[in-house]
């Protein structure tokens, strides 16, 4: 099974594009969702996160997302440490998941595909881009974050200019109908290319 990496900055529409691929019958792995599940289930991750942030790192419902996000998106070193704790576990989980899938290719949707070099394990990479203001408005609506919090997160991510130099395909996600059309065309291309 070939692996197609799908990435983009916060609010770019990665999950929307992933769901279009899913509707076309492509198996989709959303790394962020799986990372959250593992962060709440894995005793090893829990122990390491508590060692890094203290007992407040977890609340009754699981990881204290607000506390962790406030700290890591203002501290590059802390963000790196958290990624080093979580990403190897997600990579292992993904490999087990891939082994069970059927089809020509699967999608691995991940926020940081280029930043951690995992794009090198993909047979094709797709970058989703979107105008900055659209991204901010989507995240305000979705996560109830302030503009400043979102801009901090955008600042901590690689720019689309840097990522587009590494991506095999770029989809500008502005008008949903256009995005759906581009995904459909790319799907046909990938089926031929990755066979």
C-alpha positions as CSV (number, residue, x, y, z in Angstrom):
1,X,0.0,0.0,0.0
2,X,1.4,3.4,-1.0
3,X,1.3,6.3,1.5
4,X,0.1,9.8,0.5
5,X,1.0,12.4,3.1
6,X,-1.6,15.2,3.4
7,X,-0.6,18.4,5.4
8,X,-1.3,22.1,5.7
9,X,-1.2,24.8,8.3
10,X,-3.8,25.3,11.0
11,X,-7.2,26.0,9.5
12,X,-6.1,25.3,6.0
13,X,-8.8,22.5,5.5
14,X,-6.7,19.3,5.8
15,X,-9.6,17.5,7.5
16,X,-12.0,18.6,4.8
17,X,-9.7,17.4,2.0
18,X,-9.1,14.1,3.9
19,X,-12.9,13.6,4.1
20,X,-13.2,14.1,0.4
21,X,-10.6,11.4,-0.2
22,X,-12.4,9.2,2.3
23,X,-15.7,9.7,0.4
24,X,-13.8,8.5,-2.8
25,X,-13.0,5.2,-0.9
26,X,-9.4,6.0,0.2
27,X,-8.5,4.9,3.7
28,X,-7.6,7.9,5.8
29,X,-5.5,8.2,9.0
30,X,-5.9,11.4,10.9
31,X,-2.6,11.7,12.9
32,X,-3.9,14.4,15.2
33,X,-7.0,12.4,16.3
34,X,-4.9,9.2,16.9
35,X,-2.3,11.3,18.8
36,X,-5.0,12.6,21.1
37,X,-6.3,9.0,21.7
38,X,-2.8,7.7,22.4
39,X,-2.0,10.7,24.7
40,X,-5.0,9.7,26.8
41,X,-4.5,5.9,26.7
42,X,-0.7,5.4,26.8
43,X,0.7,5.2,30.4
44,X,4.2,5.9,29.0
45,X,3.1,9.1,27.2
46,X,1.1,10.2,30.3
47,X,4.1,9.7,32.6
48,X,6.4,11.7,30.3
49,X,3.9,14.6,29.7
50,X,3.3,14.9,33.5
51,X,7.1,14.9,34.0
52,X,7.3,17.8,31.6
53,X,4.2,19.9,32.6
54,X,3.3,18.7,36.1
55,X,0.1,17.0,37.4
56,X,-2.1,19.7,35.8
57,X,-1.3,18.3,32.4
58,X,-4.2,15.9,32.7
59,X,-7.8,16.6,33.8
60,X,-10.7,14.2,34.3
61,X,-11.5,14.1,30.6
62,X,-7.9,13.5,29.5
63,X,-5.1,15.7,28.5
64,X,-5.4,19.4,29.5
65,X,-5.3,20.7,25.9
66,X,-5.6,24.4,26.9
67,X,-2.7,24.3,29.4
68,X,-0.4,22.3,27.0
69,X,-1.2,24.5,24.0
70,X,-0.7,27.7,25.9
71,X,2.8,26.5,26.9
72,X,4.1,24.8,23.8
73,X,3.0,27.4,21.2
74,X,5.1,30.0,23.1
75,X,8.1,27.7,23.5
76,X,9.8,26.0,20.6
77,X,11.9,23.7,22.8
78,X,8.9,22.5,24.8
79,X,7.0,21.9,21.5
80,X,9.9,19.8,20.3
81,X,10.0,17.8,23.5
82,X,6.3,17.0,23.3
83,X,6.6,16.0,19.6
84,X,9.5,13.6,20.6
85,X,7.3,12.0,23.2
86,X,4.1,11.6,21.0
87,X,5.3,11.2,17.4
88,X,7.2,7.9,17.7
89,X,4.1,6.3,19.2
90,X,1.8,7.7,16.5
91,X,4.3,6.5,13.8
92,X,4.1,2.9,15.2
93,X,0.3,3.0,15.5
94,X,0.1,4.3,11.8
95,X,2.3,1.4,10.6
96,X,0.0,-1.1,12.2
97,X,-3.0,0.6,10.8
98,X,-1.5,0.7,7.2
99,X,-0.9,-3.1,7.3
100,X,-4.7,-3.6,7.7
101,X,-5.8,-1.4,4.8
102,X,-6.8,-2.3,1.3
103,X,-6.5,-0.3,-1.9
104,X,-3.8,1.4,-4.0
105,X,-3.0,4.1,-1.5
106,X,-4.0,5.6,1.8
107,X,-3.9,9.1,3.2
108,X,-1.9,10.1,6.2
109,X,-3.2,13.5,7.3
110,X,-0.6,15.1,9.6
111,X,-0.1,18.7,10.7
112,X,3.7,18.4,10.7
113,X,4.7,16.2,7.8
114,X,7.7,18.2,6.5
115,X,8.9,19.6,9.9
116,X,9.7,16.1,11.3
117,X,10.9,14.6,8.0
118,X,8.0,12.0,7.9
119,X,7.2,13.1,4.4
120,X,10.3,11.1,3.4
121,X,8.3,7.9,4.2
122,X,5.5,9.0,1.8
123,X,5.1,8.0,-1.9
124,X,3.4,11.4,-2.6
125,X,2.7,14.5,-0.6
126,X,-0.1,17.0,-0.8
127,X,0.0,20.5,0.8
128,X,-3.3,22.2,1.5
129,X,-3.1,26.0,1.4
130,X,-5.7,28.7,2.2
131,X,-5.7,32.5,2.6
132,X,-4.6,33.4,6.1
133,X,-7.8,35.3,7.0
134,X,-9.9,32.2,6.0
135,X,-7.7,30.0,8.2
136,X,-8.1,32.3,11.1
137,X,-11.9,32.6,10.8
138,X,-12.2,28.7,10.5
139,X,-10.2,28.2,13.6
140,X,-12.0,30.9,15.6
141,X,-15.3,29.2,14.7
142,X,-14.0,25.6,15.3
143,X,-11.9,26.0,18.4
144,X,-13.1,29.2,20.0
145,X,-9.6,30.5,20.1
146,X,-8.6,34.2,20.1
147,X,-7.0,35.7,17.0
148,X,-3.8,36.1,18.9
149,X,-3.7,32.4,19.9
150,X,-4.2,31.4,16.3
151,X,-1.6,33.8,15.0
152,X,0.9,32.4,17.6
153,X,0.2,28.9,16.3
154,X,0.6,30.0,12.6
155,X,3.9,31.6,13.6
156,X,5.1,28.3,15.0
157,X,4.4,26.4,11.8
158,X,6.5,26.4,8.6
159,X,5.2,28.8,6.0
160,X,3.3,27.5,2.9
161,X,6.2,28.9,0.8
162,X,8.7,26.5,2.5
163,X,6.3,23.5,2.5
164,X,5.2,24.0,-1.2
165,X,8.9,23.5,-2.3
166,X,8.8,20.0,-0.7
167,X,5.2,19.0,-1.7
168,X,4.4,16.9,-4.7
169,X,1.0,18.5,-5.1
170,X,-0.6,21.7,-3.7
171,X,-4.3,22.3,-3.4
172,X,-5.6,25.8,-2.7
173,X,-8.6,25.4,-0.5
174,X,-10.8,28.5,-0.9
175,X,-14.0,27.4,-2.7
176,X,-15.2,24.0,-1.6
177,X,-16.5,23.0,-5.1
178,X,-13.1,23.8,-6.6
179,X,-11.3,21.8,-3.9
180,X,-13.6,18.8,-4.5
181,X,-12.9,18.9,-8.2
182,X,-9.1,19.2,-7.6
183,X,-9.2,16.3,-5.1
184,X,-11.1,14.1,-7.7
185,X,-8.6,14.9,-10.4
186,X,-5.7,14.2,-8.1
187,X,-7.3,10.9,-6.9
188,X,-7.4,9.7,-10.6
189,X,-3.8,10.7,-11.1
190,X,-2.6,8.9,-7.9
191,X,-4.5,5.7,-8.8
192,X,-2.6,5.6,-12.1
193,X,0.8,6.8,-10.7
194,X,0.9,4.7,-7.6
195,X,-0.3,1.3,-9.0
